[in-house]
Amino acid sequence: MLRNAVRSLLAEPRAPEPPGRVWRDWVLVGGLLLAVVLEGVLREDVVWRPAAIVIAVVVACALLWRRTRPLTVVAAVFGVLIVINLVTLVTGNATFGLYSMICVVLLPYSLARWGSGREILIGLVFILVALVLGIASDFTGYAEAAFGSMFLLFPATLGLAVRYRWTARNRELGQVRLRERELLARELHDTVAHHVSAIVIRAQAGRAVAATRPEAAVDALAVIEAEGTRTLAEMRAMVGVLRDDGTAALAPQPGVAELEQLARSTGDRPRVEVEVSGDLGDLDGAVGAAIYRIAQESITNAVRHARQATRIDVRLTSSDDSVQLTVRDNGETTSRNPGGYGLVGMAERATLLGGTLAAGPDPDRGWSVDVVLPRKAGGR
C-alpha cells in the first residue's frame, strides 16, 4: 500500500496555472524586508549580524517565486538553513537568525500546493533534514522540538488538503461540462434526425408525383435542398458524443416555441412572465434548444433560491445576427450561489454555440441571467 501511494505521488503532475506574483506578494515581501532591517538594526543579541540580515533578505525575496518554482525555492532556502545548522553544530557557536525568517513556513505549503509529486518528495527531504539539524543544533526539550516540527510541517498538510479539494472540484466541474456537451450533442442529433426524416418524406412524395406532376417534384426538390442545407449546418455544430445506445428520437427538442410552457410549469408563485420579440423563425435547432434549456435552468434556480421572489421575467429578443435571452427575478440576492454547477452548465452550453453568458445580482434587488447567442450555432 505504501509503495502504491509513493508511486501515485511520483506520478502526480504539477498543479496547473499557478498564480504569478500579485500585489499581495509585494506587500508581504515589502513588510518582511522592513521587519528584517528593523530587527537587524535594533536587536542587540543578533549573532553574525551582517550574515543574518543578508540571509533573511534573500529568504524574504525568494517568496516571490514560491508558487511558480516551489522546489527551487525550497531547495535554496532550506539548503541554506542546512548549511547554517551544520556550521553551528561543528563550531558550537550559538544559532543565529532573525525572527523574521519565520516566513519559511510558507514554503512547505507552496511546495505541497503547487509542486509535482516528485518535487514534493524531494522538497520534503530538504525540509526534514533542515528540521532535524535545527533541532540538534538548538535542542531545548522534546516538547518544543515536537511543537516546532508540527509548526513547520502543518502548512504542507494544509497545502495537500487544499490541493485535493481544488482537484476534486475541478473534476466535478469537468463532469458537469461533459454532461452539458453530451446533452447538447443529443439535442443536435435529434434535430438532425428530424430534418433527415423530413427530407426522406419529401423525396418519397416527389418520386410519387414525378411522372404526373413534374412541378410538384421540383417543389419537393427545393424543400429537400433547404432541409439538406440546414441539416449540414446542424451537423457542423455537433459536439461530444451521441446517445449511449446509438438511437435517436425522430422529434425536435423543445425550443423558443415552448417557452410559454415554462411559465405555466411553475405555478402562480413566483409568477413567470415571458416576452418574445423579433423574428425567431430561422434559428438553428441547437440555438433554440439552448435558449429553452438555459431559460428552464434559470427559472428553476430562481424558484429554488430566490427568497421572497414574486416575479420572474423572461425576455427573448432577436437581432439580425444574434438572439438575447434575459431572465430576472425580484428575490433576495443573498440566497444565490454563483459557483453552482447549474451556471457552469449554462455557460458551457452558451460557449459551445459561440455565445456568451453573464449571471449575477442586480444592483437593486434580484438576480439576472443574460445570454447572447448567434442565430446560427457556432457563429456561422
C-alpha positions as a printed Julia matrix, in Angstrom:
380×3 Matrix{Float64}:
   0.0    0.0     0.0
   2.79   2.4     0.89
   4.56   1.59   -2.37
   1.39   2.31   -4.34
   0.95   5.62   -2.5
   4.53   6.63   -3.33
   4.06   5.68   -6.98
   0.84   7.66   -7.15
   2.57  10.68   -5.61
   5.5   10.42   -8.03
   3.07  10.37  -10.95
   1.24  13.48   -9.74
   1.86  16.39  -12.14
   2.33  19.97  -11.08
  -0.8   21.92  -10.32
  -1.76  23.81  -13.48
  -1.7   27.58  -13.82
  -0.04  28.64  -10.56
  -0.81  32.32   -9.9
   2.03  34.69  -10.61
   3.2   37.47   -8.37
   0.3   39.68   -7.3
   0.15  42.82   -5.22
  -0.25  40.81   -2.02
   3.12  39.17   -2.63
   4.82  42.53   -2.98
   3.14  43.79    0.19
   4.23  40.65    2.05
   7.84  40.87    0.86
   7.95  44.61    1.5
   6.73  44.13    5.05
   9.22  41.33    5.65
  12.13  43.4     4.34
  11.15  46.26    6.62
  10.95  43.86    9.56
  14.36  42.39    8.68
  16.02  45.8     8.57
  14.44  46.94   11.83
  15.22  43.69   13.62
  18.75  43.56   12.29
  19.45  47.1    13.44
  17.56  47.2    16.74
  18.13  43.73   18.2
  21.21  43.54   20.34
  21.51  39.74   20.64
  21.86  39.01   16.92
  24.82  36.72   16.2
  26.74  37.31   12.97
  24.57  40.34   12.23
  25.6   41.02    8.58
  25.17  37.37    7.56
  21.87  37.08    9.39
  20.47  40.18    7.65
  21.62  39.08    4.19
  20.17  35.58    4.6
  16.86  36.94    5.88
  16.63  39.35    2.93
  17.31  36.51    0.48
  14.67  34.3     2.12
  12.07  37.09    2.01
  12.72  37.84   -1.67
  12.61  34.12   -2.56
   8.95  34.06   -1.54
   8.11  35.82   -4.8
   8.79  32.55   -6.66
   7.29  30.14   -4.14
   4.34  29.22   -6.39
   5.93  29.2    -9.85
   9.18  27.47   -8.74
   8.32  25.73   -5.47
  11.09  23.11   -5.45
  13.81  25.58   -6.45
  12.85  27.98   -3.67
  12.53  25.21   -1.06
  15.87  23.68   -2.04
  17.62  27.07   -1.97
  16.16  28.33    1.32
  16.3   25.1     3.29
  19.67  24.28    1.74
  21.0   27.49    3.27
  19.41  26.55    6.6
  21.08  23.13    6.41
  24.48  24.75    5.89
  23.87  27.16    8.78
  22.85  24.34   11.12
  25.9   22.26   10.12
  28.2   25.19   10.8
  26.52  25.7    14.16
  26.96  22.02   15.06
  30.62  21.96   14.01
  31.68  25.25   15.6
  29.5   25.03   18.65
  28.52  28.68   18.3
  25.06  29.9    19.15
  22.42  29.58   16.45
  21.98  32.81   14.59
  18.98  34.08   12.71
  16.23  36.66   12.78
  12.67  36.15   13.93
  11.59  37.44   10.51
  12.73  34.17    8.98
   9.58  32.6    10.39
   8.23  33.24    6.88
   9.84  29.95    5.76
   6.67  28.21    6.99
   5.0   29.44    3.77
   7.3   27.3     1.65
   6.06  23.81    2.71
   2.52  24.94    1.87
   3.53  26.23   -1.57
   5.51  23.06   -2.27
   2.57  20.78   -1.47
   0.03  23.02   -3.2
   1.8   23.73   -6.48
   4.66  21.26   -6.91
   4.59  17.92   -8.71
   4.68  14.7    -6.72
   8.39  14.23   -7.37
   9.1   17.82   -6.38
   7.12  17.37   -3.16
   9.16  14.32   -2.15
  12.49  15.98   -2.95
  11.48  19.18   -1.22
  10.35  17.31    1.89
  13.81  15.76    2.13
  15.35  19.26    2.3
  12.76  20.36    4.86
  13.17  17.32    7.11
  16.98  17.45    7.02
  16.93  21.15    7.93
  14.39  20.43   10.67
  16.44  17.63   12.24
  19.68  19.63   12.1
  17.91  22.68   13.5
  16.61  20.7    16.47
  20.03  19.14   17.04
  21.83  22.48   16.91
  19.44  24.2    19.31
  17.75  21.48   21.36
  15.63  22.89   24.18
  13.45  19.92   25.04
  11.29  17.26   23.42
   8.08  19.23   23.78
   9.45  22.25   21.97
  11.03  20.01   19.34
   7.67  18.31   18.69
   5.84  21.63   18.57
   8.4   23.13   16.18
   8.15  20.09   13.9
   4.35  20.3    13.74
   4.53  24.05   13.22
   6.79  23.62   10.17
   5.09  20.57    8.64
   1.44  21.54    9.2
   1.46  24.0     6.25
   2.46  21.12    3.96
  -0.53  19.11    5.19
  -2.76  22.13    4.65
  -1.38  22.59    1.14
  -2.16  18.95    0.28
  -5.71  19.33    1.61
  -6.31  22.49   -0.43
  -4.85  20.82   -3.5
  -7.08  17.77   -3.07
 -10.18  19.93   -2.67
  -9.26  22.02   -5.73
  -8.66  18.87   -7.79
 -11.96  17.33   -6.7
 -13.9   20.48   -7.56
 -12.21  20.76  -10.96
 -13.08  17.13  -11.63
 -16.72  17.81  -10.77
 -16.76  20.9   -12.99
 -15.28  18.83  -15.81
 -18.04  16.25  -15.37
 -20.67  19.0   -15.45
 -19.22  20.38  -18.67
 -19.02  16.89  -20.17
 -22.65  16.19  -19.32
 -23.67  19.51  -20.84
 -21.73  18.71  -24.01
 -23.37  15.3   -24.19
 -26.84  16.77  -23.68
 -26.21  19.36  -26.38
 -24.95  16.67  -28.74
 -28.05  14.59  -28.11
 -30.3   17.55  -28.88
 -28.35  18.29  -32.05
 -28.57  14.64  -33.02
 -32.34  14.65  -32.53
 -32.73  17.82  -34.58
 -30.66  16.43  -37.45
 -32.67  13.2   -37.36
 -35.86  15.27  -37.6
 -34.57  17.12  -40.67
 -33.44  13.88  -42.35
 -36.89  12.39  -41.78
 -38.45  15.41  -43.5
 -36.03  15.01  -46.44
 -36.93  11.33  -46.83
 -40.66  12.08  -46.78
 -40.3   14.87  -49.35
 -38.15  12.66  -51.59
 -40.75   9.89  -51.49
 -43.52  12.35  -52.3
 -41.55  13.87  -55.17
 -40.83  10.46  -56.61
 -44.5    9.51  -56.46
 -45.68  12.57  -58.41
 -42.67  13.0   -60.73
 -44.39  11.33  -63.7
 -47.77  13.09  -63.45
 -46.88  16.44  -61.79
 -43.31  17.47  -62.6
 -43.8   20.9   -60.99
 -44.62  19.24  -57.65
 -41.46  17.17  -57.93
 -39.45  20.38  -58.49
 -41.03  21.92  -55.39
 -40.11  18.81  -53.43
 -36.5   19.15  -54.61
 -36.42  22.76  -53.39
 -37.65  21.7   -49.98
 -35.1   18.87  -49.91
 -32.34  21.32  -50.77
 -33.34  23.68  -47.95
 -33.65  20.87  -45.42
 -30.33  19.38  -46.54
 -28.55  22.71  -46.14
 -29.97  23.16  -42.68
 -29.09  19.58  -41.76
 -25.47  20.1   -42.8
 -25.36  23.23  -40.68
 -26.66  21.31  -37.67
 -24.14  18.52  -38.22
 -21.25  21.0   -38.23
 -22.4   22.1   -34.79
 -22.13  18.55  -33.43
 -20.03  18.3   -30.28
 -19.43  15.48  -27.83
 -20.95  12.06  -28.25
 -24.33  10.78  -29.36
 -26.79   8.73  -27.34
 -25.25   5.85  -25.41
 -27.48   3.3   -27.14
 -26.91   4.77  -30.61
 -30.58   5.58  -31.15
 -32.27   8.9   -31.68
 -35.8   10.12  -31.31
 -37.28  11.44  -34.52
 -38.65  14.59  -32.88
 -37.11  18.02  -32.4
 -36.09  19.18  -28.94
 -38.01  21.95  -27.13
 -37.21  25.41  -28.46
 -38.4   29.0   -28.25
 -41.95  27.96  -29.09
 -42.12  26.07  -25.79
 -41.03  28.99  -23.58
 -44.63  29.73  -22.67
 -44.89  26.24  -21.18
 -42.18  27.19  -18.68
 -44.38  29.98  -17.37
 -47.2   27.52  -16.68
 -44.92  24.88  -15.13
 -44.01  26.91  -12.02
 -47.49  27.7   -10.77
 -48.69  31.08   -9.58
 -45.82  31.98   -7.23
 -43.5   33.26   -8.33
 -45.3   34.4   -11.46
 -43.32  33.86  -14.67
 -43.81  36.39  -17.45
 -42.46  35.51  -20.91
 -41.95  38.16  -23.59
 -40.73  37.21  -27.07
 -39.99  39.8   -29.75
 -38.33  39.77  -33.14
 -38.07  37.23  -35.93
 -37.15  33.82  -34.5
 -38.3   31.62  -37.33
 -34.92  30.69  -38.81
 -33.0   29.87  -35.62
 -30.83  26.78  -35.63
 -32.38  23.92  -33.72
 -29.37  23.86  -31.4
 -29.77  27.56  -30.61
 -33.49  27.21  -29.96
 -32.91  24.2   -27.71
 -30.17  26.09  -25.84
 -32.47  29.06  -25.24
 -35.11  26.75  -23.83
 -32.68  24.83  -21.61
 -30.99  27.97  -20.25
 -34.35  29.6   -19.55
 -35.53  26.41  -17.88
 -32.43  26.19  -15.66
 -32.61  29.91  -14.81
 -36.25  29.7   -13.8
 -35.59  26.57  -11.75
 -32.74  28.29   -9.92
 -34.92  31.33   -9.23
 -37.77  29.2    -7.88
 -35.4   27.26   -5.62
 -33.1   30.0    -4.4
 -34.79  33.4    -4.77
 -36.22  34.19   -1.37
 -39.47  36.15   -1.36
 -39.49  36.35   -5.16
 -42.9   37.17   -6.62
 -41.99  37.61  -10.28
 -39.62  36.11  -12.85
 -39.29  37.93  -16.17
 -38.12  36.01  -19.24
 -37.38  38.23  -22.22
 -36.17  36.96  -25.59
 -35.24  39.46  -28.29
 -33.82  38.96  -31.74
 -31.49  40.98  -33.95
 -30.07  40.35  -37.4
 -27.29  38.0   -36.28
 -28.0   37.13  -32.63
 -30.65  36.49  -30.01
 -30.57  37.68  -26.4
 -32.24  35.92  -23.51
 -32.65  37.69  -20.16
 -34.1   36.03  -17.06
 -34.58  38.23  -13.99
 -36.31  37.79  -10.67
 -37.08  40.15   -7.79
 -35.95  37.89   -4.93
 -33.21  38.46   -2.38
 -29.74  38.34   -3.92
 -28.06  36.89   -0.82
 -29.59  33.47   -1.38
 -27.63  32.61   -4.51
 -24.53  30.5    -5.05
 -22.63  31.94   -8.04
 -20.29  28.94   -8.04
 -23.08  26.42   -8.55
 -22.83  23.76  -11.21
 -26.03  24.91  -12.95
 -24.35  28.15  -14.0
 -21.33  26.19  -15.17
 -23.5   24.05  -17.43
 -25.35  27.05  -18.86
 -22.09  28.9   -19.55
 -20.62  25.81  -21.21
 -23.64  25.46  -23.49
 -23.51  29.12  -24.49
 -19.78  28.94  -25.2
 -20.11  25.82  -27.34
 -22.61  27.63  -29.56
 -20.38  30.7   -29.91
 -22.26  32.87  -27.42
 -21.74  34.43  -24.01
 -23.45  34.18  -20.62
 -23.32  36.55  -17.67
 -25.06  35.95  -14.34
 -25.1   37.9   -11.11
 -27.11  40.02   -8.69
 -28.88  43.14   -9.9
 -27.87  46.46   -8.3
 -31.21  46.93   -6.53
 -32.74  43.52   -5.98
 -32.91  40.14   -7.62
 -30.71  38.03   -9.85
 -30.31  38.13  -13.61
 -29.0   35.81  -16.3
 -28.12  37.41  -19.64
 -27.3   35.22  -22.63
 -26.35  36.25  -26.14
 -26.28  33.53  -28.82
 -25.67  33.71  -32.56
 -28.63  32.84  -34.74
 -26.54  30.08  -36.28
 -24.8   27.59  -33.96
 -21.07  28.26  -33.69
 -21.45  31.77  -35.1
 -21.69  30.66  -38.72
